[in-house]
Amino acid sequence: MASYSTSDKFLHKFYLSNYGISKATLEMEEILHGAKAKQLQIRQYVFVSGLARSGTTAVMNKIFGTSEYASLQYSNMPFLLSPNLWKRKSKIESHERAHNDGIIIDGNSPEEFDEYFWKAFLKDSYIKKEGLEPHEVEDDVLDKYLTYVSLICLAKGKEKYISKNNNNVLRLSALKKIEHHKTIILFRDPLTHAASLMKLDKSFSKNQEEDPFALDYFNYLGHHEFGLNHKPFLLTREFAKYRQQFAKDSINYWLAIWLNYYSYILAQPNAALLLVSFEDLIQSPDVVYNYIFDALDIKNELVQSKKHRPSTYPTLDCDKGLLIKCQDVYKQLSTLRKYQV
């Protein structure tokens, strides 16, 4: 965020915080480019999701790197609802993203930006003081989203679309209605996952205290996984109990976040879900990516992947009963994988 000029920050605030203006630019997109967009036959919609720190960005980048898919990119910022009207070349140079996890981004990198559509058209109705609520999506809003995706594909010259959006757990029932879609869900060993989330929450909170625009930026985009604007997903009744019991700076709180997310995933009757283990991704990446490429019918040849070495964490004391519940869910998710390593 340090590279953003005063004018950059003004543009972000002016556009992203004014839904009337941003939605009007999408209407203009439809007037000028809607006819061509309707002629596109979108052959596939891919949604990559999972609790933050589970490997979603790596999977997104691998699929996007095949050049078969359209996606929103940093170059679309801040005018996210104007993919054809806004085509300024991004000034963002290659650098490690704020997560400090070795992932390099630049203006061409895809990112979790289509959440802004849902914020604008659902008027933040699912974002409560207590957290983010699962919600139904009316057919007219879903149709508008599909129009928006077709405009993105038109702007990028593609017939397949990919989105990485961890908030999509809130609207899985709506995404299930989309023909030719696949949803990839990443999951990770609960204790190391919780430790990673806790570490990043502290890092982002410190950064946002030092740079208020960083906090505004994530609020604009609906990213509440960690930091000063943290809002948990309100997915299960059990989580409400744990939330009262454990403070946010406790490993137990983040284990409860994990259990809340993945026990909810287990309860979803969606045959299109492709479950992928983070541990498999780092130990046998090509096995996992071959599975994904086959499932998505990607024609480009798989480029051999480098094995990722994630951060290690000291053994942390935690609530044993809570950990056992998490481990049981992890085992169930592992059993449902449709590939062998």
Secondary structure, DSSP 8 states (H G I E B T S, - for coil): -TT--HHHHHHHHHHHT-HHHHHHHHHHHHHHHHHHHHH----EEEEEEESTTSSHHHHHHHHHTTT--B--BGGG-S-TT-TTT---------EE-TT-SS-EE-TT-B-S-THHHHHHHTTTTTB-SS-B------HHHHHHHHHHHHHHHHHHT-SEEEEE-GGGGGGHHHHTTSTTEEEEEEE--HHHHHHHHHHHHHHHHHHHHH-HHHHHHHHHHT--SSSTT---B---HHHHHHHHHS-TTSHHHHHHHHHHHHHHHHT---TTEEEEEHHHHHHSHHHHHHHHHHHHT--S-------------------HHHHHHHHHHHHHHHHT-SS--
